[in-house]
Amino acid sequence: MTIEEQIRYLTSRLVAHSDAEIVPEVCGLLNVFDDGNYRERISDAVRWVEIYVDPQKAEAYGGQTVVLEFLVQELATAADLAGALQGNPP
């Protein structure tokens, strides 16, 4: 499975249900590529996923649905970047 596919799979798992076990998986994607844009997207996704899996934190940002939208957006951008870095243009 490519990194792009892994990111898209994690995204589908998050959309299906809130899963705290996904936090380390997203963190594990951080240093896969030596690309500043990719790392920034994954760093942002790590922050959002940590907020998303904690309902109290999520409420401070408008609720889990709002946080999930931001998280999915960051992961989609990271997946596109990963695909491009692996030679698969978006």
JOWO-V917057 format. One record per residue. RES is the residue in one small letter. SS is DSSP state (2 for helix, 1 for strand, 0 for the rest). PHI is phi as a letter, one per 30 degrees, with the letter a starting at -180 (* if undefined). PSI is psi in whole degrees, 0 to 359 (999 if undefined). Layout:
[[RES | SS | PHI | PSI] [RES | SS | PHI | PSI]]
//
This chain:
[[m | 0 | * | 132] [t | 0 | d | 167] [i | 2 | d | 319] [e | 2 | e | 314] [e | 2 | d | 322] [q | 2 | d | 316] [i | 2 | d | 316] [r | 2 | d | 324] [y | 2 | d | 315] [l | 2 | e | 319] [t | 2 | d | 316] [s | 2 | d | 324] [r | 2 | d | 320] [l | 2 | d | 318] [v | 2 | d | 325] [a | 2 | d | 320] [h | 0 | a | 153] [s | 0 | d | 123] [d | 0 | b | 107] [a | 0 | d | 338] [e | 0 | d | 344] [i | 2 | d | 336] [v | 2 | e | 307] [p | 2 | d | 330] [e | 2 | d | 318] [v | 2 | d | 318] [c | 2 | e | 324] [g | 0 | d | 343] [l | 0 | d | 351] [l | 0 | e | 314] [n | 0 | c | 22] [v | 0 | d | 320] [f | 0 | b | 145] [d | 0 | c | 67] [d | 0 | b | 123] [g | 2 | e | 318] [n | 2 | d | 316] [y | 2 | d | 311] [r | 2 | d | 322] [e | 2 | d | 316] [r | 2 | d | 316] [i | 2 | d | 321] [s | 2 | e | 316] [d | 2 | d | 320] [a | 2 | d | 321] [v | 2 | d | 314] [r | 2 | d | 315] [w | 2 | d | 322] [v | 2 | d | 325] [e | 2 | d | 324] [i | 2 | d | 317] [y | 2 | e | 319] [v | 0 | d | 354] [d | 0 | c | 101] [p | 2 | e | 325] [q | 2 | d | 317] [k | 2 | d | 318] [a | 2 | d | 323] [e | 2 | e | 326] [a | 2 | d | 342] [y | 0 | c | 14] [g | 0 | j | 6] [g | 0 | j | 166] [q | 2 | d | 327] [t | 2 | d | 316] [v | 2 | d | 315] [v | 2 | d | 320] [l | 2 | d | 322] [e | 2 | d | 315] [f | 2 | d | 317] [l | 2 | d | 313] [v | 2 | d | 321] [q | 2 | d | 314] [e | 2 | d | 317] [l | 2 | d | 323] [a | 2 | d | 318] [t | 2 | d | 317] [a | 2 | d | 321] [a | 2 | d | 317] [d | 2 | d | 316] [l | 2 | d | 317] [a | 2 | d | 317] [g | 2 | d | 316] [a | 2 | d | 320] [l | 2 | d | 335] [q | 0 | c | 4] [g | 0 | j | 17] [n | 0 | c | 96] [p | 0 | d | 146] [p | 0 | d | 999]]
//
